[in-house]
Amino acid sequence: MGIRKKTNKNPPVLSHEFVIQNHADIVSCVAMVFLLGLMFEVTSKFAVIFITVQYNVTISNNEGPEETAVNHFHHGIKDLATIFFYMLVAIIMHAIIQEYVLDKINRKKHFSKTKHSKFNESGQLSAFYLFSFGWGTSILLSENFLSNPVSLWEGYPHTLMPFQMKFFYICQLGYWLHALPELYFQKSKKEDIPRQLVYIFLYLVHIAGAYILNLNRLGLVLMVSHYFVEFLFHVSRLIYFSNESNQMGFTIWAVLFVVGRLLTLSLSVLTVGFGLSTAEKQGFDLAAGNFNIFFVRMTVLAAICFTQAFMMWKFINFQLRRWREHAEAQSLKKKQAPTKSKSKKDKANGVNGVNSHGADSPRSRKEKSS
């Protein structure tokens, strides 16, 4: 899959510029190696670990007239290989969206450097959030987690997952890991890197924590609600770049952002604080995947509360900055309005208060005749 930016100069092979310009081609070749490995018996066992979801468990389902087999999956160390492969896929998809969608829009709109980077960021994330929200919602509906909230903690530990849920978590971890090398590939500004590293780290910690601690059901619900709110924000920012007077999307996002934080805290306290504390299986058992002890529960709640507080703090600062900029713009308009009206009045009365038609007034004509 060739994704190469056309440039007049060919940088030296294996130089930084060469890697940045051709990183999608390089990553595509690496991914192709794993796919080709499936074709040969010697390497197929090794390649399967990277491409397919591991740790399959077949469970017999006796419901109904016939006995059916249902496949479930649990997590393990081999998942790191699968996450690595889908991280490569995420890099390739990132390059495709950038090359064939965002770059074409940027060339038409002629954005400034600041808007250019923000537009690319919002374009990539809005596509990812929309896809993840739709995929996660379909899993919630198929597993009836929304209609039965008790299932979020009932039967813990939830070591077994359906294929779609496990693959969803694999892709999520792969995507947020791919964001780290993208900082280099996209030539991110030094002042933007700390901010991006913070939210990448928060995503990885929370998603991996829910996956490893077998809180995958709660994590899925929280991700779906969070991704919907974030999707609205980035779509609103894309609309704002095309029409700066249209800021209705930010208002809707602000309301849903606060609702999302309250929903996250409520579900977390309900599931971890109350549900797991009254569950039948208490104690720490690494082999069984049971982490239902007081210390782990409090650590999870503290991490979630800290993250929500951090997000609210960033949100409040963002809103204050917007209001400040809006107030400055309004005051500037008020200052310009009297100046414009005064200049129009001066033009009508003439320069320095003298009427431009003063020479033709009756008094001047009388003086001339005398």
C-alpha positions in Angstrom: 0.0 0.0 0.0 1.9 3.0 -1.2 1.2 6.3 0.6 3.9 8.7 -0.4 3.9 12.4 -0.4 5.1 14.0 -3.6 8.1 16.2 -3.1 10.7 17.6 -5.5 13.7 16.7 -3.3 14.6 13.1 -2.4 16.0 13.1 1.1 18.9 10.7 1.9 17.8 7.1 2.6 17.1 6.4 6.3 17.4 10.1 7.2 14.8 11.6 9.5 13.0 13.3 6.6 13.0 10.1 4.6 11.4 8.1 7.4 8.8 10.8 8.0 7.9 11.1 4.4 7.8 7.3 3.8 6.7 6.0 7.2 3.4 4.6 5.9 5.2 2.6 3.2 7.7 1.3 5.7 5.0 0.3 8.2 3.0 -1.3 5.4 5.9 -3.5 4.5 6.3 -4.6 8.1 2.6 -5.4 8.4 2.9 -7.3 5.1 5.6 -9.5 6.5 3.2 -10.8 9.1 0.5 -11.4 6.6 2.8 -13.3 4.3 3.8 -15.4 7.3 0.4 -16.9 7.3 1.1 -18.5 3.9 3.8 -20.7 5.1 3.4 -23.5 7.6 6.7 -22.8 9.3 5.9 -19.2 10.1 2.1 -19.4 10.3 2.1 -20.3 14.0 4.2 -17.3 14.7 2.2 -14.9 12.5 -1.1 -16.0 13.9 -0.1 -14.6 17.3 0.2 -11.1 15.8 -2.9 -11.1 13.6 -5.6 -13.1 15.3 -7.1 -12.7 18.8 -5.6 -15.1 21.2 -6.8 -17.2 24.2 -9.9 -18.7 22.8 -12.2 -20.6 25.2 -15.2 -22.6 23.9 -18.2 -22.9 26.2 -21.2 -25.1 25.5 -24.5 -23.4 25.6 -27.4 -25.7 26.6 -30.1 -23.1 26.1 -32.6 -24.2 23.5 -33.2 -27.6 21.9 -29.7 -28.0 20.6 -26.4 -27.6 22.3 -24.3 -24.8 20.7 -20.7 -23.8 21.3 -19.9 -20.2 22.1 -16.4 -18.8 21.8 -15.1 -16.4 24.5 -11.7 -15.0 25.1 -9.6 -13.9 28.1 -6.5 -11.7 28.2 -2.8 -12.8 28.4 0.7 -11.9 27.5 0.3 -12.8 23.8 -2.1 -9.9 23.5 1.0 -7.6 23.3 1.9 -9.1 19.9 -1.7 -8.5 18.6 -1.7 -5.0 20.0 1.6 -4.3 18.2 0.2 -5.5 14.8 -2.9 -3.4 15.1 -0.8 -0.4 16.1 0.8 -0.8 12.7 -2.6 -0.9 11.1 -3.6 2.3 12.9 -0.5 4.0 11.6 -1.4 3.0 8.1 -5.0 4.2 8.5 -3.8 7.4 10.0 -1.7 8.1 6.9 -4.6 7.2 4.5 -6.9 9.7 6.2 -4.2 12.3 6.3 -3.1 12.0 2.7 -6.5 11.5 0.9 -8.9 13.5 3.1 -7.3 16.1 5.4 -4.4 17.3 3.2 -6.8 17.9 0.3 -9.1 20.0 2.5 -6.1 21.9 3.9 -4.9 22.8 0.4 -8.4 24.2 -0.4 -8.9 26.1 2.9 -5.3 27.6 3.2 -5.3 27.4 7.0 -2.6 29.0 9.1 0.0 26.8 10.8 -1.9 26.8 14.1 -5.2 26.0 12.5 -3.5 23.4 10.2 -2.3 21.3 13.1 -5.5 21.6 15.1 -7.6 20.7 12.0 -5.5 17.6 11.4 -5.8 16.6 15.0 -9.6 17.1 15.1 -10.0 15.4 11.7 -8.1 12.2 12.8 -9.8 12.0 16.3 -13.3 12.7 15.0 -13.0 9.8 12.6 -11.6 7.5 15.4 -14.2 8.6 18.0 -17.1 8.1 15.5 -15.9 4.6 14.6 -15.3 3.6 18.2 -18.6 5.0 19.4 -20.5 3.1 16.8 -18.6 -0.1 17.4 -18.9 0.1 21.2 -22.6 0.9 21.1 -23.2 -2.2 18.9 -21.4 -4.3 21.5 -23.4 -2.8 24.4 -26.7 -3.5 22.6 -25.7 -7.0 21.6 -24.6 -7.9 25.2 -27.6 -6.1 26.8 -25.3 -4.1 29.2 -27.5 -1.0 28.9 -30.8 -2.8 29.7 -29.2 -4.6 32.6 -26.8 -2.3 34.5 -26.4 -4.9 37.3 -24.3 -6.9 34.8 -21.5 -4.3 35.1 -20.5 -5.9 38.5 -22.6 -9.0 38.7 -20.5 -12.2 38.3 -17.2 -10.4 38.7 -14.4 -11.2 37.7 -15.4 -11.0 34.0 -12.5 -12.9 32.7 -14.2 -14.1 29.6 -15.2 -11.7 26.8 -17.0 -12.2 23.5 -14.8 -11.7 20.4 -16.1 -8.3 19.6 -15.3 -6.9 23.1 -11.8 -8.3 23.2 -11.0 -7.1 19.7 -12.4 -3.7 20.6 -10.0 -3.4 23.5 -7.1 -4.7 21.3 -7.8 -2.0 18.7 -8.2 0.7 21.3 -4.8 0.0 22.9 -3.2 -0.3 19.4 -4.7 3.1 18.4 -3.5 5.0 21.4 0.0 3.4 21.2 0.2 4.4 17.6 -0.3 8.0 18.7 3.2 8.0 20.3 5.2 7.5 17.0 2.8 9.8 15.3 4.2 12.7 17.3 7.4 12.1 15.4 5.9 11.3 12.0 3.6 14.4 12.1 6.4 16.7 13.3 4.4 17.9 16.3 5.5 21.2 17.9 7.5 21.0 21.1 4.9 23.0 23.0 2.1 20.6 21.9 3.9 17.4 22.8 3.5 17.5 26.6 -0.3 18.0 26.2 -0.6 15.2 23.8 1.5 12.9 25.9 -0.7 13.5 28.9 -3.9 12.5 27.3 -2.3 9.5 25.5 -1.0 8.3 28.8 -4.4 8.8 30.5 -6.1 6.8 27.7 -3.6 3.9 27.9 -3.7 3.7 31.7 -7.5 3.6 31.9 -8.1 1.3 29.0 -5.3 -1.1 30.0 -6.5 -0.9 33.6 -10.0 -1.9 32.8 -8.7 -4.7 30.5 -6.3 -6.2 33.0 -8.4 -5.8 36.1 -11.4 -7.5 34.3 -13.5 -4.4 34.5 -14.1 -4.6 30.8 -17.8 -4.0 30.9 -17.6 -0.8 33.0 -14.7 0.3 30.8 -16.7 -0.2 27.6 -19.7 1.8 28.9 -17.4 4.7 30.0 -15.5 4.7 26.7 -18.7 4.9 24.6 -20.1 7.8 26.6 -16.7 9.6 26.6 -16.1 9.1 22.9 -19.5 10.5 22.0 -18.7 13.7 23.9 -15.2 14.0 22.4 -16.6 13.4 18.9 -19.0 16.4 19.3 -16.1 18.6 20.4 -13.8 17.8 17.5 -16.7 18.0 15.0 -17.6 21.4 16.5 -14.0 22.5 16.1 -13.9 21.4 12.4 -17.1 23.4 11.8 -15.6 26.4 13.6 -12.6 26.4 11.3 -14.8 26.6 8.3 -17.1 29.2 9.8 -15.9 31.0 12.9 -19.3 32.5 13.6 -20.8 29.1 14.1 -20.1 28.1 17.8 -23.4 26.3 18.6 -21.6 23.0 18.7 -19.3 24.1 21.5 -22.3 25.0 23.6 -23.9 21.6 23.1 -20.5 20.0 23.8 -20.1 22.0 27.0 -23.4 20.7 28.4 -22.8 17.1 27.4 -19.2 17.3 28.8 -20.5 18.0 32.3 -23.2 15.4 32.0 -20.5 12.9 30.8 -18.3 13.6 33.8 -21.3 13.1 36.2 -22.2 9.9 34.4 -18.7 8.6 34.6 -18.4 9.3 38.4 -21.9 7.8 39.1 -21.3 4.6 37.2 -17.8 4.2 38.7 -18.9 4.7 42.3 -22.0 2.5 41.7 -20.0 -0.4 40.1 -16.7 -0.3 42.0 -17.7 1.3 45.3 -21.0 -0.5 45.9 -21.4 -3.3 43.4 -18.0 -5.0 43.8 -17.9 -4.4 47.6 -21.1 -6.6 47.9 -20.1 -9.2 45.3 -19.8 -12.8 46.3 -16.2 -13.3 45.3 -14.0 -11.2 47.5 -10.2 -11.3 47.7 -7.1 -11.2 45.5 -6.5 -14.1 43.2 -4.2 -13.4 40.3 -4.8 -16.8 38.6 -8.5 -16.4 38.7 -8.3 -12.8 37.7 -10.0 -11.6 40.8 -8.8 -8.2 42.1 -11.8 -7.4 44.3 -10.1 -6.1 47.4 -10.5 -2.7 49.1 -7.1 -1.4 48.1 -7.7 -2.1 44.4 -11.2 -0.7 44.5 -10.1 2.5 46.1 -7.1 2.9 43.7 -9.5 2.5 40.7 -11.9 5.1 42.1 -9.1 7.5 43.0 -7.7 7.2 39.5 -11.1 7.9 37.9 -11.9 10.8 40.2 -8.5 12.3 39.7 -8.9 12.1 35.9 -12.4 13.6 36.0 -11.2 16.4 38.2 -8.3 17.1 35.8 -10.7 17.1 32.8 -13.1 19.5 34.6 -10.2 21.8 35.4 -9.1 21.9 31.8 -12.7 22.4 30.7 -13.1 25.4 33.1 -9.9 27.0 31.8 -11.0 26.4 28.2 -14.4 28.1 28.9 -12.8 31.0 30.7 -10.4 31.6 27.8 -13.3 31.5 25.4 -15.4 34.0 27.4 -12.4 36.3 27.8 -11.7 36.2 24.0 -15.4 36.9 23.3 -15.5 39.8 25.8 -12.3 41.3 24.2 -13.9 41.0 20.7 -17.1 42.6 21.9 -15.2 45.5 23.5 -13.2 46.0 20.4 -16.3 46.2 18.3 -17.8 48.8 20.6 -14.7 50.9 20.4 -14.7 50.7 16.6 -18.4 51.6 16.3 -18.1 55.3 17.6 -15.0 55.8 15.5 -16.8 54.8 12.3 -19.9 56.9 13.1 -17.7 59.9 13.8 -15.8 59.5 10.5 -19.1 59.4 8.6 -20.2 62.6 10.3 -17.0 64.3 9.5 -17.4 63.4 5.8 -20.9 64.8 5.8 -20.0 68.1 7.5 -16.6 68.6 5.8 -13.2 68.7 7.2 -12.7 70.5 10.5 -16.4 71.2 10.8 -16.6 73.3 7.6 -19.4 72.4 5.2 -18.2 71.3 1.9 -21.0 73.3 0.2 -20.2 76.5 2.2 -19.2 78.4 -0.9 -22.6 78.0 -2.3 -24.5 79.1 0.8 -26.9 82.2 0.5 -24.7 84.2 2.8 -21.6 83.7 0.7 -23.5 84.5 -2.5 -24.7 87.8 -0.9 -21.1 88.7 0.1 -20.0 88.1 -3.4 -22.7 90.2 -5.0 -21.9 93.1 -2.7 
